[in-house]
Amino acid sequence: MPKKLNGTLDTFSLADLLQWLEINRLSGRVTISRGEERRTIDLKDGAIVFVSSLRPEERLGTYLVSRGILPEKVVYELLADSFLTGRSLTRLIFECGILSREELASAVEQLALLVLLDLFHWRDASFVYDPSVATEDILRIQLSLRGQVLALEGAGSVDDNARSGFPSTETRRDGLSGEG
C-alpha cells in the first residue's frame, strides 16, 4: 500500500509538490491545512481533477450564484438534494443538465484556479498527500491546471503582490484579492 507524504509548505513548496505529483503521475488527495482552514486537491494520474475549500466564498454553489451563473434558488434546491442523496453538487448540476459540460467545466476551473493561486500565499501551512483516497474526474473535463503552469502563475502572483505593496491574501479579510 502506498504511503502518505506529509510536510509543511515552508519546507516543500506547493509548486514543488504539484510538479512532483504531476511528473510521477500520482493519484490521491492532497489536504492543505492552516489553522482551521483546509483545502483539498484531488489528482488522477498527476492531473488535478478536483479542488475544494472550506471557506464559504470558495464553495461551488456560492461561486455560481455570486457570478450570476445560476440563480440562488436553483443552488439551494440542488444543495438540498445533495444533502439528502449524498451526491456532489457538481454531479447534480451535470446530471440534471442545468449547465452544459463546457459551462460547468469553465466555472469549476475558474474557481479551482482562484483557490489554488491563493494557496501560494499561505505560510505556516501543512500538507498531507494520501494516495489511498480514490479520486474521480466527475466531469471528465481534464482541468487544464497543471503543476508546472500553476507553479509559474503562483510565483507570479506572489511577486505581483510583493511589488504592488498589497498584503497577500492570507492577511486580507476584506474580500479583495490583493491584485491591483
Summary of the structure (lengths in Angstrom):
residues: 180
radius of gyration: 16.5
end to end distance: 46.8
largest distance: 47.8
contacts: 517
relative contact order: 0.21
helix: 44%
strand: 17%
